[in-house]
Amino acid sequence: MFDLVYPAPIVAFIMVFIGSVLRTFYPYIQKYRTLPPEDTPKITWDHRYTLTLGSNLFLTFIGVILLFNTWSPPDGTLFQVAITSFFTGWGSQDTINRLVS
């Protein structure tokens, strides 16, 4: 009745995307984490960065699609696929960030 889809590629794609996005926002989070509590400004959303956020998410999505042309999810449990995919996304985004800066 229903075709069962092997969920590993779907989980891998989602986790690579999440790893890439978290690596992109890591410097921002680290900056606020290391500030003393009295110097920490109230975090508010500045709408000037909405376009930057949208373009960054779009470019990350394109990067994940390009990564999937050269990388395939590993065999194993879904947990192993998720962890491996997360760190693959993190590492690929880190490589791109280091090349750009």
C-alpha positions in Angstrom: 0.0 0.0 0.0 2.6 2.5 1.1 6.2 2.5 -0.3 8.6 2.7 2.6 11.3 5.1 2.0 14.7 4.5 3.6 15.0 7.5 5.8 18.8 7.7 6.0 19.3 10.1 3.1 16.6 12.4 4.4 18.0 12.4 7.9 21.5 12.9 6.5 20.4 15.9 4.4 18.6 17.5 7.3 21.5 17.0 9.7 24.1 18.3 7.2 21.9 21.4 6.8 21.6 21.8 10.6 25.3 21.3 11.0 26.1 23.9 8.4 23.7 26.5 9.8 24.9 26.0 13.4 28.5 26.4 12.2 27.5 29.6 10.5 26.0 31.1 13.7 28.7 29.7 16.0 30.9 32.8 16.0 27.9 35.0 16.8 26.9 32.8 19.7 30.5 32.5 21.0 30.8 36.3 21.0 27.8 36.7 23.3 28.8 33.8 25.5 32.3 35.2 26.3 31.1 38.7 27.2 30.8 39.4 30.9 27.2 39.5 32.1 27.2 43.3 32.8 28.5 44.0 29.2 26.1 41.7 27.5 23.6 43.8 25.4 20.0 42.8 25.1 19.7 40.7 22.0 17.1 42.0 19.7 16.3 41.2 16.1 17.7 43.9 13.7 15.7 43.7 10.4 18.7 44.9 8.4 20.1 41.4 8.7 17.0 39.6 7.4 18.3 39.6 3.9 21.7 38.4 5.0 20.0 35.6 7.0 17.9 34.6 4.0 20.8 34.6 1.6 23.0 32.7 4.0 20.3 30.0 4.5 19.9 29.8 0.7 23.6 29.5 0.1 23.9 26.9 2.8 21.1 24.9 1.2 22.8 25.1 -2.2 26.1 24.0 -0.5 24.4 21.0 1.0 23.0 20.0 -2.3 26.5 20.3 -3.9 28.0 18.3 -1.0 25.5 15.5 -1.6 26.9 15.2 -5.1 30.3 14.1 -3.7 29.3 12.5 -0.4 26.9 9.8 0.5 25.5 9.0 3.9 27.2 6.1 5.7 25.6 2.8 6.4 24.5 2.2 9.9 21.8 3.2 12.4 19.9 6.4 12.0 21.8 7.8 15.0 25.2 7.1 13.3 23.9 8.6 10.1 22.7 11.7 11.9 25.9 12.3 13.9 28.1 11.7 10.9 26.0 14.0 8.7 25.9 16.7 11.3 29.7 16.8 11.6 30.1 16.6 7.8 27.9 19.7 7.5 29.8 21.4 10.3 33.2 20.5 8.7 32.3 21.6 5.2 30.9 24.9 6.4 34.0 25.4 8.6 36.3 24.8 5.6 34.3 27.3 3.5 34.5 29.9 6.3 38.2 29.5 6.7 38.8 29.8 2.9 36.7 33.0 2.7 38.3 34.7 5.7 
